[in-house]
């Protein structure tokens, strides 16, 4: 039973570039949430996708966008990268109908902006 | 004011010690509560959910005080393998996103 998988593991970009991160949810899960974790901080919620629509969004600019595919996998896109976007990006999956259950996280993608 | 506040630590304790972490949350509408554990450069992993009546899982005990908007985690008989950052996590009524504290770092020493 595969857990949440994310790719790539690490990524190095320069300011102004664009990046796409990918996530496959845990088998049986239909909801994907994305979080950004800066060094020394807790994860911060970016947005959540269910049925291929963005259902909820945190306090992040429009440079952060996403997509969910019919197979429930998801992408996070960040445009016009800034130095401050350097962080661990975490994907979490859950079941929409079980909102009180905890979310399960993937290993994350470590993004470094030079 | 942060929505979820934790003492960042670090807490340096000897093996076998008992250690307690505290957390406060600002939104009285918060509905679900969790403690996650995060090892260095790894993803957060669920340690335990926190229930209103308090709950225990082996050496770990979680307590919730809704009136004071306060959550605690007690670790008894600390092991070297307990060294990690402990994240207090809250989910508000009507929202599905998790709100994390900044974490409390624990270092258990031999």
Backbone of each chain as ProteinMPNN parsed JSONL, in Angstrom:
{"seq_chain_A": "XXXXXXXXXXXXXXXXXXXXXXXXXXXXXXXXXXXXXXXXXXXXXXXXXXXXXXXXXXXXXXXXXXXXXXXXXXXXXXXXXXXXXXXXXXXXXXXXXXXXXXXXXXXXXXXXXX", "coords_chain_A": {"N_chain_A": [[0.862, -1.192, 0.0], [0.973, 1.914, -1.158], [2.29, 4.88, 0.224], [2.061, 8.455, 0.535], [3.574, 9.958, -2.2], [6.181, 12.014, -3.419], [7.696, 14.118, -5.891], [10.24, 16.135, -7.471], [12.842, 14.937, -5.175], [14.774, 16.767, -4.38], [15.501, 20.108, -5.466], [17.004, 22.644, -7.343], [16.795, 26.016, -8.098], [16.87, 29.202, -9.805], [16.344, 32.691, -9.039], [13.321, 34.072, -10.295], [12.733, 32.003, -11.984], [10.502, 29.239, -12.856], [8.714, 26.584, -11.21], [7.655, 23.162, -10.93], [6.105, 20.952, -8.808], [5.365, 17.593, -7.786], [2.826, 15.275, -6.684], [1.587, 12.218, -5.436], [-1.248, 10.863, -4.0], [-1.86, 8.909, -1.016], [-2.943, 5.551, -1.403], [-6.394, 5.201, -1.935], [-7.067, 7.653, -0.944], [-8.499, 10.89, -1.666], [-8.049, 13.57, -1.593], [-5.839, 16.274, -1.692], [-3.422, 18.185, -0.053], [-1.271, 21.006, 0.127], [1.726, 22.154, 1.645], [4.027, 24.602, 2.889], [7.196, 24.582, 4.326], [9.331, 26.503, 5.988], [12.734, 26.871, 7.114], [13.125, 25.998, 10.483], [10.524, 26.574, 11.125], [6.994, 25.716, 11.504], [4.979, 23.747, 9.222], [3.214, 25.605, 6.69], [-0.012, 26.146, 5.461], [-0.822, 25.919, 2.043], [-2.677, 25.35, -0.176], [-5.632, 23.339, -0.942], [-6.841, 20.497, -2.726], [-9.649, 18.961, -4.185], [-11.655, 16.773, -6.036], [-10.604, 17.833, -8.36], [-10.638, 20.543, -8.025], [-9.675, 23.638, -6.496], [-10.162, 23.882, -3.133], [-9.735, 25.177, -0.774], [-7.697, 27.831, 0.429], [-4.612, 29.041, 1.621], [-2.693, 31.802, 3.007], [-1.163, 32.71, 0.6], [0.532, 34.093, -2.261], [-0.674, 34.711, -5.675], [1.239, 33.64, -7.292], [1.621, 31.105, -6.572], [0.207, 28.201, -7.631], [-2.019, 25.489, -8.456], [-2.931, 22.104, -9.354], [-5.192, 19.388, -9.799], [-5.43, 16.055, -10.842], [-7.507, 13.626, -12.657], [-6.828, 11.148, -11.543], [-6.343, 11.733, -8.947], [-3.794, 12.633, -8.278], [-1.517, 15.413, -7.883], [-0.266, 18.685, -8.707], [1.998, 21.296, -7.794], [2.613, 24.539, -8.664], [4.982, 27.108, -8.919], [5.556, 30.38, -9.772], [7.873, 32.91, -10.989], [10.065, 32.77, -9.082], [11.239, 33.514, -5.801], [13.889, 34.323, -3.47], [12.939, 33.808, -0.938], [11.228, 31.709, -1.307], [12.516, 29.404, -0.901], [12.371, 26.355, 0.646], [10.964, 23.487, 2.375], [8.665, 21.622, 0.662], [5.652, 20.203, 1.288], [3.413, 17.563, 0.723], [0.207, 16.47, 1.542], [-2.142, 13.867, 2.044], [-5.615, 12.915, 2.21], [-8.935, 11.746, 3.073], [-11.758, 13.088, 1.699], [-14.301, 12.781, 2.817], [-13.769, 12.204, 5.443], [-13.165, 14.262, 7.44], [-12.253, 14.71, 10.008], [-10.112, 13.121, 10.405], [-6.537, 12.6, 10.664], [-3.998, 14.029, 8.496], [-1.803, 12.548, 6.087], [1.582, 12.724, 5.367], [3.851, 13.216, 2.598], [7.353, 12.638, 1.752], [8.35, 15.057, 1.02], [9.535, 17.866, -0.986], [12.563, 19.388, -1.345], [13.254, 22.609, -1.952], [15.538, 24.805, -3.291], [16.476, 28.132, -3.76], [18.568, 30.036, -5.694]], "CA_chain_A": [[0.0, 0.0, 0.0], [1.874, 3.046, -1.279], [1.948, 6.093, 0.942], [2.125, 9.672, -0.274], [4.868, 10.073, -2.874], [6.443, 13.335, -3.992], [8.882, 14.24, -6.736], [11.492, 15.45, -7.118], [13.243, 15.019, -3.774], [15.474, 18.038, -4.236], [15.459, 20.919, -6.67], [17.678, 23.94, -7.23], [16.362, 26.947, -9.132], [17.314, 30.575, -9.607], [15.266, 33.684, -8.922], [12.6, 34.373, -11.518], [12.331, 30.795, -12.695], [9.246, 28.6, -12.484], [8.939, 25.212, -10.78], [6.475, 22.3, -10.75], [6.296, 19.832, -7.889], [4.325, 16.607, -8.012], [2.412, 14.502, -5.512], [0.574, 11.173, -5.587], [-1.771, 10.614, -2.657], [-1.944, 7.548, -0.476], [-3.997, 4.765, -2.025], [-7.698, 5.34, -1.284], [-7.309, 9.061, -0.599], [-8.957, 11.665, -2.816], [-7.826, 14.986, -1.302], [-4.419, 16.605, -1.568], [-3.11, 19.511, 0.506], [0.134, 21.387, -0.007], [2.238, 22.988, 2.722], [5.393, 25.09, 2.767], [7.865, 24.63, 5.627], [10.614, 27.195, 6.018], [13.641, 26.357, 8.143], [12.829, 26.423, 11.841], [9.101, 26.883, 11.273], [6.056, 24.659, 11.201], [4.404, 23.843, 7.873], [2.159, 26.593, 6.453], [-0.95, 25.654, 4.453], [-0.872, 26.67, 0.785], [-4.033, 25.108, -0.69], [-6.131, 21.968, -0.916], [-7.592, 20.123, -3.914], [-10.572, 17.819, -4.155], [-12.43, 16.718, -7.283], [-9.901, 18.65, -9.359], [-10.859, 21.971, -7.777], [-9.087, 24.204, -5.284], [-11.27, 23.986, -2.176], [-9.36, 26.077, 0.314], [-6.4, 28.42, 0.144], [-3.973, 29.789, 2.692], [-2.26, 33.163, 2.706], [-0.055, 32.668, -0.351], [0.22, 34.905, -3.451], [-1.129, 34.018, -6.882], [2.372, 32.946, -7.926], [1.45, 29.697, -6.202], [-1.003, 27.651, -8.223], [-1.995, 24.034, -8.416], [-3.834, 21.343, -10.223], [-5.392, 17.991, -9.422], [-5.783, 15.247, -12.003], [-8.574, 12.653, -12.366], [-6.338, 10.032, -10.712], [-6.148, 12.351, -7.619], [-2.477, 13.222, -8.108], [-1.584, 16.877, -7.877], [0.933, 19.481, -8.966], [2.123, 22.643, -7.252], [3.425, 25.382, -9.53], [5.36, 28.407, -8.368], [6.145, 31.24, -10.794], [8.673, 34.061, -10.554], [10.614, 32.34, -7.8], [11.972, 34.445, -4.948], [14.772, 33.653, -2.519], [12.114, 33.403, 0.193], [10.473, 30.492, -1.617], [13.337, 28.261, -0.491], [11.669, 25.69, 1.737], [10.521, 22.112, 2.154], [7.264, 21.627, 0.238], [5.054, 18.953, 1.735], [2.091, 17.2, 0.231], [-0.512, 15.597, 2.468], [-3.377, 13.357, 1.472], [-6.666, 12.527, 3.143], [-10.201, 11.384, 2.445], [-12.639, 14.241, 1.853], [-15.426, 12.456, 3.686], [-13.321, 11.949, 6.819], [-12.448, 15.519, 7.705], [-11.638, 14.734, 11.336], [-8.954, 12.243, 10.432], [-5.287, 13.32, 10.383], [-3.456, 13.945, 7.15], [-0.557, 11.8, 5.96], [2.51, 13.519, 4.567], [4.939, 12.651, 1.818], [8.704, 12.98, 2.215], [8.603, 16.463, 0.719], [10.508, 18.313, -1.978], [13.366, 20.488, -0.802], [13.496, 23.577, -3.018], [16.526, 25.846, -2.973], [16.507, 29.196, -4.751], [19.871, 30.71, -5.647]], "C_chain_A": [[0.893, 1.235, 0.0], [1.354, 4.207, -0.451], [1.98, 7.264, -0.02], [3.513, 9.766, -0.9], [4.988, 11.435, -3.537], [7.693, 13.287, -4.853], [9.008, 15.67, -7.242], [11.784, 15.573, -5.622], [13.896, 16.371, -3.477], [15.431, 18.781, -5.566], [16.187, 22.232, -6.396], [17.26, 24.803, -8.41], [16.99, 28.315, -8.851], [16.125, 31.512, -9.581], [14.625, 33.952, -10.285], [12.142, 33.151, -12.298], [10.986, 30.289, -12.189], [9.54, 27.148, -12.111], [7.604, 24.471, -10.659], [6.85, 21.128, -9.87], [5.104, 18.892, -8.01], [4.056, 15.757, -6.773], [1.395, 13.45, -5.934], [0.054, 10.824, -4.21], [-1.688, 9.15, -2.268], [-3.121, 6.841, -1.148], [-5.305, 4.889, -1.237], [-8.036, 6.765, -0.888], [-7.659, 9.863, -1.85], [-8.661, 13.166, -2.679], [-6.337, 15.224, -1.077], [-4.273, 18.03, -1.049], [-1.624, 19.758, 0.358], [0.504, 22.348, 1.123], [3.665, 23.425, 2.385], [6.007, 25.158, 4.159], [9.23, 25.291, 5.483], [11.44, 26.665, 7.185], [13.276, 26.905, 9.519], [11.378, 26.766, 12.111], [8.245, 25.633, 11.084], [5.537, 24.805, 9.781], [3.272, 24.872, 7.812], [1.302, 26.112, 5.286], [-0.956, 26.545, 3.225], [-2.268, 26.567, 0.18], [-4.358, 23.615, -0.663], [-6.982, 21.71, -2.159], [-8.452, 18.889, -3.666], [-11.427, 17.903, -5.403], [-11.914, 17.757, -8.288], [-10.154, 20.151, -9.2], [-10.126, 22.411, -6.506], [-10.227, 24.504, -4.307], [-10.994, 24.994, -1.067], [-7.963, 26.59, 0.027], [-5.899, 29.164, 1.365], [-3.505, 31.143, 2.191], [-1.004, 33.154, 1.83], [-0.452, 33.438, -1.61], [-0.169, 34.034, -4.639], [0.002, 33.322, -7.631], [2.315, 31.441, -7.626], [0.128, 29.202, -6.783], [-0.893, 26.133, -8.23], [-2.971, 23.415, -9.386], [-4.006, 19.964, -9.614], [-5.922, 17.242, -10.645], [-6.866, 14.231, -11.629], [-8.114, 11.481, -11.513], [-5.961, 10.509, -9.301], [-4.749, 12.906, -7.399], [-2.563, 14.732, -8.313], [-0.233, 17.483, -8.219], [0.832, 20.824, -8.243], [3.055, 23.402, -8.18], [3.734, 26.701, -8.823], [6.069, 29.191, -9.468], [6.992, 32.334, -10.156], [9.287, 33.824, -9.181], [11.42, 33.441, -7.118], [12.87, 33.65, -3.999], [13.964, 33.079, -1.348], [11.261, 32.177, -0.061], [11.277, 29.24, -1.288], [12.714, 27.632, 0.746], [11.499, 24.218, 1.403], [9.038, 22.183, 1.799], [6.691, 20.237, 0.493], [3.676, 18.769, 1.129], [1.467, 16.26, 1.258], [-1.788, 15.112, 1.805], [-4.35, 12.923, 2.569], [-7.898, 12.14, 2.341], [-11.19, 12.503, 2.74], [-13.762, 13.976, 2.846], [-15.059, 12.191, 5.127], [-12.509, 13.137, 7.306], [-11.793, 15.549, 9.081], [-10.402, 13.86, 11.442], [-7.683, 13.039, 10.119], [-4.858, 13.138, 8.933], [-2.116, 13.219, 7.188], [0.349, 12.517, 4.966], [3.471, 12.671, 3.751], [6.273, 13.137, 2.363], [9.074, 14.425, 1.929], [9.583, 16.668, -0.425], [11.249, 19.497, -1.388], [13.769, 21.388, -1.953], [14.467, 24.641, -2.539], [16.563, 26.848, -4.112], [17.828, 29.957, -4.6], [19.771, 32.129, -6.193]], "O_chain_A": [[1.498, 1.572, 1.018], [0.155, 4.487, -0.421], [1.931, 7.087, -1.237], [4.519, 9.663, -0.197], [4.038, 11.943, -4.134], [8.622, 12.525, -4.588], [8.0, 16.352, -7.425], [11.05, 16.241, -4.894], [13.608, 17.019, -2.47], [15.339, 18.179, -6.636], [16.005, 22.849, -5.346], [17.354, 24.39, -9.566], [17.567, 28.54, -7.787], [15.036, 31.17, -10.043], [15.317, 34.044, -11.299], [11.273, 33.246, -13.165], [10.412, 30.823, -11.241], [10.486, 26.547, -12.62], [6.572, 25.059, -10.335], [7.8, 20.4, -10.157], [3.986, 19.318, -8.296], [4.933, 15.549, -5.935], [0.463, 13.735, -6.687], [0.848, 10.514, -3.322], [-1.471, 8.276, -3.107], [-4.154, 7.451, -1.424], [-5.322, 4.705, -0.02], [-9.178, 7.052, -0.531], [-7.186, 9.565, -2.947], [-8.997, 13.943, -3.573], [-5.67, 14.472, -0.365], [-4.916, 18.957, -1.543], [-0.817, 18.834, 0.451], [-0.274, 23.222, 1.507], [4.405, 22.722, 1.697], [5.41, 25.726, 5.073], [10.163, 24.709, 4.928], [10.902, 26.081, 8.125], [13.135, 28.114, 9.702], [11.037, 27.203, 13.211], [8.716, 24.619, 10.568], [5.644, 25.882, 9.194], [2.48, 24.999, 8.746], [1.828, 25.717, 4.246], [-1.078, 27.765, 3.331], [-2.963, 27.572, 0.038], [-3.505, 22.766, -0.406], [-7.742, 22.574, -2.595], [-8.033, 17.922, -3.028], [-11.873, 18.985, -5.784], [-12.681, 18.448, -8.958], [-9.915, 20.931, -10.123], [-9.982, 21.634, -5.562], [-11.135, 25.276, -4.612], [-11.914, 25.582, -0.499], [-7.139, 25.88, -0.549], [-6.665, 29.834, 2.057], [-3.868, 31.578, 1.098], [0.076, 33.545, 2.272], [-1.622, 33.444, -1.992], [-0.021, 32.812, -4.623], [-0.254, 32.501, -8.513], [2.894, 30.626, -8.345], [-0.938, 29.726, -6.46], [0.184, 25.571, -8.034], [-3.708, 24.082, -10.112], [-3.088, 19.432, -8.99], [-6.763, 17.753, -11.384], [-7.122, 13.993, -10.448], [-8.931, 10.873, -10.821], [-5.33, 9.769, -8.546], [-4.531, 13.599, -6.406], [-3.545, 15.252, -8.843], [0.81, 16.854, -8.038], [-0.245, 21.403, -8.1], [4.168, 22.951, -8.451], [2.861, 27.32, -8.213], [7.06, 28.726, -10.029], [6.861, 32.646, -8.973], [9.055, 34.585, -8.241], [12.168, 34.185, -7.753], [12.643, 32.465, -3.756], [14.271, 32.002, -0.837], [10.634, 31.654, 0.861], [10.757, 28.129, -1.389], [12.548, 28.293, 1.772], [11.838, 23.762, 0.311], [8.244, 22.743, 2.555], [7.188, 19.236, -0.022], [2.884, 19.707, 1.038], [2.132, 15.363, 1.777], [-2.441, 15.865, 1.083], [-3.956, 12.611, 3.693], [-7.91, 12.196, 1.111], [-11.433, 12.829, 3.902], [-14.127, 14.855, 3.627], [-15.941, 11.972, 5.958], [-11.308, 13.023, 7.553], [-10.87, 16.333, 9.304], [-9.722, 13.866, 12.468], [-7.736, 14.035, 9.397], [-5.298, 12.217, 8.244], [-1.392, 13.267, 8.183], [-0.072, 12.87, 3.864], [3.853, 11.57, 4.147], [6.328, 13.934, 3.3], [10.006, 14.96, 2.528], [10.351, 15.775, -0.783], [10.64, 20.486, -0.982], [14.535, 20.984, -2.828], [14.248, 25.292, -1.518], [16.667, 26.475, -5.281], [18.157, 30.454, -3.523], [20.77, 32.848, -6.231]]}, "seq_chain_B": "XXXXXXXXXXXXXXXXXXXXXXXXXXXXXXXXXXXXXXXXXXXXXXXXXXXXXXXXXXXXXXXXXXXXXXXXXXXXXXXXXXXXXXXXXXXXXXXXXXXXXXXXXXXXXX", "coords_chain_B": {"N_chain_B": [[-0.501, 37.813, 16.772], [0.338, 34.38, 16.898], [-1.536, 31.633, 15.516], [-1.217, 29.092, 16.619], [0.749, 28.384, 19.294], [3.925, 27.471, 20.52], [6.482, 26.542, 22.843], [9.698, 26.927, 21.696], [11.893, 25.529, 22.609], [15.381, 24.458, 22.748], [14.536, 21.401, 24.494], [16.545, 19.789, 26.597], [17.064, 16.712, 27.843], [17.836, 13.995, 30.126], [18.138, 10.473, 29.373], [15.324, 8.506, 30.302], [14.002, 10.469, 31.657], [11.068, 12.451, 32.423], [9.174, 14.49, 30.338], [7.42, 17.464, 29.453], [5.403, 19.066, 27.054], [3.902, 22.1, 26.031], [1.144, 23.795, 24.485], [-0.665, 26.427, 22.996], [-3.722, 27.579, 21.525], [-5.408, 29.891, 19.37], [-7.948, 30.065, 18.252], [-11.142, 29.61, 19.211], [-12.955, 28.04, 17.952], [-11.735, 25.804, 17.101], [-11.44, 22.379, 16.21], [-10.283, 19.82, 15.895], [-7.408, 18.109, 17.103], [-3.925, 17.49, 17.171], [-0.796, 15.819, 17.743], [2.195, 15.918, 16.026], [5.234, 14.385, 15.019], [8.468, 15.325, 14.016], [11.351, 14.407, 12.461], [14.758, 15.437, 11.886], [14.977, 17.111, 8.835], [13.038, 15.55, 7.701], [9.671, 14.351, 6.866], [6.656, 15.468, 8.61], [5.21, 13.254, 10.991], [2.326, 11.602, 12.158], [1.892, 11.531, 15.588], [0.004, 11.304, 17.692], [-3.56, 11.646, 18.0], [-5.507, 14.105, 19.77], [-7.792, 13.929, 22.326], [-10.793, 15.128, 23.903], [-11.155, 14.03, 26.433], [-8.672, 13.38, 27.159], [-5.885, 11.295, 26.366], [-3.902, 8.306, 26.077], [-0.952, 6.758, 24.901], [0.986, 4.289, 25.214], [4.043, 5.413, 26.335], [3.328, 8.008, 26.004], [1.237, 10.765, 26.701], [-1.572, 12.713, 26.041], [-3.239, 15.796, 26.552], [-6.147, 17.871, 26.586], [-7.432, 21.057, 27.025], [-10.161, 22.715, 26.596], [-11.384, 25.017, 27.552], [-9.293, 26.638, 28.36], [-7.938, 26.659, 26.041], [-5.701, 25.018, 25.421], [-3.148, 22.642, 24.953], [-1.43, 19.668, 25.753], [1.511, 17.567, 25.87], [2.859, 14.739, 27.236], [5.773, 12.986, 27.853], [6.943, 10.042, 29.026], [9.687, 8.306, 30.644], [11.886, 8.873, 28.798], [13.42, 8.136, 25.674], [16.422, 7.769, 23.694], [15.678, 7.744, 21.065], [13.468, 9.343, 21.011], [14.231, 11.878, 20.455], [13.564, 14.669, 18.61], [11.538, 17.018, 16.718], [8.557, 18.284, 18.013], [5.381, 18.829, 16.91], [2.608, 20.827, 17.416], [-0.713, 20.645, 16.416], [-3.618, 21.947, 14.889], [-7.002, 21.847, 13.827], [-9.523, 23.781, 12.441], [-13.06, 24.237, 12.947], [-15.074, 23.617, 10.159], [-13.009, 24.077, 8.423], [-10.51, 22.489, 6.499], [-7.842, 22.542, 6.435], [-4.722, 22.1, 8.103], [-3.352, 23.712, 10.949], [-0.241, 24.529, 12.056], [1.929, 24.624, 14.907], [5.147, 26.14, 15.597], [6.786, 24.211, 16.516], [8.448, 22.176, 18.996], [11.619, 21.484, 20.059], [13.144, 18.495, 21.044], [15.802, 17.029, 22.737], [17.142, 14.129, 23.702], [19.432, 12.94, 25.969], [22.214, 10.681, 26.472]], "CA_chain_B": [[-0.384, 36.602, 17.599], [0.255, 33.169, 16.1], [-2.718, 30.825, 15.807], [-0.796, 27.993, 17.488], [2.022, 28.79, 19.886], [4.657, 26.467, 21.271], [7.826, 26.884, 23.298], [10.572, 26.286, 20.705], [12.95, 24.72, 23.211], [15.273, 23.008, 22.893], [14.478, 20.736, 25.772], [17.613, 18.795, 26.71], [16.747, 15.891, 29.005], [18.542, 12.711, 30.145], [17.328, 9.271, 29.177], [14.518, 8.12, 31.459], [13.301, 11.626, 32.228], [9.729, 12.797, 31.961], [9.19, 15.842, 29.782], [6.082, 17.92, 29.046], [5.328, 20.171, 26.1], [2.636, 22.802, 26.061], [0.751, 24.461, 23.251], [-1.922, 27.172, 23.098], [-4.284, 27.934, 20.227], [-6.158, 31.136, 19.53], [-9.299, 29.992, 17.702], [-11.997, 28.782, 20.071], [-13.749, 27.137, 17.104], [-10.91, 24.662, 16.697], [-12.232, 21.165, 16.344], [-9.465, 18.605, 15.971], [-6.093, 18.429, 17.65], [-2.971, 16.403, 16.951], [0.644, 16.008, 17.892], [3.017, 15.286, 15.009], [6.662, 14.332, 15.303], [9.253, 15.538, 12.802], [12.793, 14.223, 12.574], [15.511, 16.439, 11.117], [14.926, 17.035, 7.377], [12.067, 14.539, 7.297], [8.304, 14.841, 6.893], [5.949, 15.263, 9.883], [4.46, 12.002, 11.123], [1.355, 11.673, 13.238], [2.227, 10.863, 16.845], [-1.285, 10.937, 18.255], [-4.646, 12.612, 18.058], [-5.774, 14.541, 21.136], [-9.228, 13.897, 22.567], [-11.224, 15.991, 25.014], [-11.02, 13.329, 27.717], [-7.273, 13.005, 27.341], [-5.612, 9.949, 25.862], [-2.566, 7.798, 26.343], [-0.466, 5.747, 23.961], [2.272, 3.87, 25.748], [4.725, 6.414, 27.172], [2.857, 9.336, 25.602], [-0.088, 11.167, 27.169], [-1.997, 14.015, 25.525], [-4.356, 16.401, 27.27], [-6.756, 19.024, 25.936], [-8.267, 21.904, 27.88], [-10.84, 23.615, 25.652], [-11.685, 26.297, 28.203], [-8.056, 27.437, 28.352], [-7.37, 26.549, 24.693], [-4.368, 24.554, 25.803], [-2.902, 21.233, 24.665], [-0.143, 19.253, 26.298], [2.036, 16.239, 25.554], [3.77, 14.258, 28.274], [6.554, 11.809, 27.459], [7.575, 9.412, 30.195], [10.793, 7.388, 30.386], [12.4, 9.311, 27.499], [14.423, 7.325, 24.97], [17.236, 8.536, 22.736], [14.926, 7.798, 19.808], [12.423, 10.377, 21.107], [14.808, 13.148, 20.013], [12.852, 15.118, 17.4], [10.711, 18.211, 16.934], [7.157, 17.908, 18.232], [4.53, 19.871, 16.341], [1.224, 20.91, 17.872], [-1.485, 20.878, 15.192], [-5.02, 22.238, 15.15], [-7.86, 22.035, 12.654], [-10.688, 24.553, 12.845], [-14.373, 23.828, 12.464], [-15.406, 24.124, 8.838], [-11.831, 24.122, 7.577], [-9.847, 21.195, 6.41], [-6.401, 22.749, 6.52], [-4.102, 21.99, 9.415], [-2.538, 24.84, 11.395], [0.865, 23.99, 12.833], [2.831, 25.455, 15.672], [6.517, 26.135, 15.061], [7.46, 23.005, 16.974], [9.319, 22.165, 20.17], [12.694, 20.517, 19.814], [13.547, 17.659, 22.182], [17.054, 16.286, 22.608], [17.336, 13.217, 24.831], [20.873, 12.683, 26.036], [22.559, 9.451, 27.212]], "C_chain_B": [[-0.534, 35.366, 16.696], [-0.969, 32.365, 16.498], [-2.405, 29.68, 16.76], [0.601, 28.336, 17.999], [2.625, 27.659, 20.71], [5.974, 27.055, 21.746], [8.799, 26.185, 22.358], [11.632, 25.371, 21.295], [14.318, 25.268, 22.821], [15.165, 22.558, 24.341], [15.567, 19.655, 25.737], [17.379, 17.996, 27.984], [17.556, 14.603, 28.962], [17.578, 11.575, 29.843], [16.568, 8.931, 30.452], [13.731, 9.255, 32.079], [11.877, 11.713, 31.696], [9.751, 14.249, 31.493], [7.789, 16.198, 29.288], [6.198, 19.106, 28.101], [3.941, 20.778, 26.177], [2.395, 23.537, 24.756], [-0.544, 25.211, 23.522], [-2.402, 27.519, 21.701], [-5.267, 29.076, 20.414], [-7.618, 31.028, 19.102], [-10.172, 29.038, 18.524], [-12.861, 27.824, 19.268], [-12.955, 25.929, 16.649], [-11.579, 23.356, 17.098], [-11.397, 19.91, 16.586], [-8.042, 19.007, 16.343], [-5.178, 17.211, 17.508], [-1.591, 16.817, 17.444], [1.316, 15.227, 16.768], [4.466, 15.336, 15.484], [7.39, 14.525, 13.978], [10.73, 15.373, 13.119], [13.489, 15.181, 11.606], [15.445, 16.134, 9.612], [14.013, 15.913, 6.863], [10.665, 15.149, 7.322], [7.682, 14.668, 8.273], [5.189, 13.938, 9.856], [3.54, 12.097, 12.33], [1.845, 10.879, 14.439], [0.933, 10.381, 17.509], [-2.303, 12.05, 18.083], [-4.877, 12.969, 19.529], [-7.276, 14.645, 21.328], [-9.56, 14.674, 23.835], [-11.007, 15.345, 26.376], [-9.572, 13.005, 28.037], [-7.051, 11.59, 26.848], [-4.145, 9.614, 26.024], [-2.213, 6.757, 25.303], [0.923, 5.357, 24.425], [2.868, 4.931, 26.664], [4.227, 7.832, 26.929], [1.436, 9.584, 26.101], [-0.398, 12.559, 26.654], [-3.204, 14.496, 26.306], [-4.843, 17.617, 26.488], [-7.612, 19.764, 26.949], [-8.914, 22.954, 26.98], [-11.104, 24.984, 26.27], [-10.475, 27.226, 28.155], [-7.384, 27.443, 26.98], [-5.905, 26.143, 24.778], [-4.278, 23.054, 25.546], [-1.547, 20.875, 25.253], [0.214, 17.851, 25.82], [3.049, 15.89, 26.625], [4.467, 13.015, 27.744], [7.245, 11.282, 28.701], [8.715, 8.518, 29.74], [11.408, 7.669, 29.004], [13.489, 8.376, 26.972], [15.229, 8.231, 24.041], [16.467, 8.748, 21.433], [13.762, 8.801, 19.848], [12.933, 11.742, 20.651], [14.216, 13.522, 18.653], [12.224, 16.468, 17.708], [9.263, 17.776, 17.016], [6.275, 19.09, 17.847], [3.116, 19.752, 16.876], [0.376, 21.351, 16.68], [-2.967, 20.978, 15.522], [-5.772, 22.325, 13.822], [-9.151, 22.698, 13.115], [-11.971, 23.999, 12.256], [-14.644, 24.445, 11.103], [-14.215, 24.255, 7.913], [-11.205, 22.749, 7.544], [-8.342, 21.32, 6.512], [-5.937, 22.573, 7.956], [-3.302, 23.258, 9.702], [-1.497, 24.309, 12.36], [1.479, 25.06, 13.72], [4.228, 25.349, 15.059], [7.321, 24.933, 15.541], [8.314, 23.233, 18.207], [10.36, 21.08, 19.964], [13.08, 19.81, 21.113], [14.845, 16.948, 21.842], [17.217, 15.447, 23.864], [18.791, 12.769, 24.812], [21.177, 11.432, 26.856], [23.126, 9.769, 28.595]], "O_chain_B": [[-1.419, 35.315, 15.841], [-1.398, 32.395, 17.651], [-3.226, 29.332, 17.609], [1.522, 28.551, 17.211], [1.941, 26.989, 21.484], [6.517, 27.963, 21.117], [8.74, 24.963, 22.227], [12.207, 24.54, 20.592], [14.419, 26.47, 22.575], [15.627, 23.223, 25.268], [15.502, 18.723, 24.935], [17.483, 18.537, 29.085], [17.931, 14.152, 27.88], [16.368, 11.696, 30.032], [17.105, 9.053, 31.553], [12.88, 9.024, 32.939], [11.535, 11.131, 30.667], [10.284, 15.124, 32.176], [7.065, 15.346, 28.772], [6.986, 20.025, 28.323], [2.944, 20.081, 26.361], [3.33, 23.856, 24.021], [-1.429, 24.692, 24.202], [-1.595, 27.729, 20.796], [-5.882, 29.218, 21.471], [-8.446, 31.822, 19.547], [-9.962, 27.825, 18.526], [-13.441, 26.895, 19.83], [-13.463, 25.11, 15.882], [-12.191, 23.24, 18.16], [-11.766, 19.049, 17.384], [-7.545, 20.068, 15.965], [-5.596, 16.069, 17.696], [-1.271, 18.002, 17.544], [1.052, 14.04, 16.573], [4.86, 16.217, 16.248], [6.994, 13.972, 12.952], [11.289, 16.103, 13.938], [12.892, 15.667, 10.646], [15.808, 15.042, 9.173], [14.187, 15.401, 5.757], [10.478, 16.294, 7.734], [8.125, 13.812, 9.04], [4.607, 13.556, 8.841], [3.923, 12.605, 13.384], [2.174, 9.698, 14.322], [0.792, 9.204, 17.841], [-1.961, 13.231, 18.027], [-4.486, 12.219, 20.423], [-7.957, 15.356, 20.59], [-8.719, 14.852, 24.716], [-10.711, 16.029, 27.356], [-9.282, 12.418, 29.079], [-7.964, 10.767, 26.914], [-3.278, 10.485, 26.097], [-3.06, 5.973, 24.875], [1.913, 6.003, 24.08], [2.254, 5.303, 27.665], [4.674, 8.763, 27.598], [0.552, 8.741, 25.95], [0.406, 13.479, 26.807], [-4.078, 13.712, 26.675], [-4.065, 18.3, 25.82], [-8.423, 19.158, 27.649], [-8.29, 23.96, 26.643], [-11.05, 25.999, 25.576], [-10.605, 28.431, 27.939], [-6.39, 28.139, 26.772], [-5.011, 26.826, 24.28], [-5.191, 22.295, 25.869], [-0.626, 21.691, 25.249], [-0.647, 17.064, 25.426], [3.981, 16.65, 26.889], [3.817, 12.097, 27.244], [8.028, 11.982, 29.343], [8.726, 8.03, 28.61], [11.437, 6.787, 28.146], [14.348, 7.9, 27.714], [14.78, 9.311, 23.656], [16.587, 9.788, 20.786], [13.144, 9.07, 18.818], [12.14, 12.668, 20.48], [14.352, 12.784, 17.677], [12.358, 16.994, 18.812], [8.792, 16.994, 16.19], [6.403, 20.19, 18.383], [2.501, 18.688, 16.795], [0.713, 22.325, 16.007], [-3.5, 20.206, 16.32], [-5.241, 22.814, 12.824], [-9.794, 22.239, 14.059], [-11.965, 23.37, 11.197], [-14.468, 25.648, 10.912], [-14.391, 24.521, 6.724], [-11.365, 21.953, 8.469], [-7.64, 20.319, 6.658], [-6.671, 22.861, 8.901], [-2.656, 23.81, 8.812], [-1.84, 23.703, 13.375], [1.547, 26.233, 13.354], [4.459, 24.575, 14.13], [8.41, 24.666, 15.033], [8.832, 24.326, 18.435], [10.034, 19.917, 19.727], [13.31, 20.447, 22.141], [14.967, 16.337, 20.78], [17.405, 15.98, 24.958], [19.309, 12.292, 23.802], [20.479, 11.148, 27.829], [23.467, 8.856, 29.348]]}, "name": "protein", "num_of_chains": 2, "seq": "XXXXXXXXXXXXXXXXXXXXXXXXXXXXXXXXXXXXXXXXXXXXXXXXXXXXXXXXXXXXXXXXXXXXXXXXXXXXXXXXXXXXXXXXXXXXXXXXXXXXXXXXXXXXXXXXXXXXXXXXXXXXXXXXXXXXXXXXXXXXXXXXXXXXXXXXXXXXXXXXXXXXXXXXXXXXXXXXXXXXXXXXXXXXXXXXXXXXXXXXXXXXXXXXXXXXXXXXXXXXXXXX"}
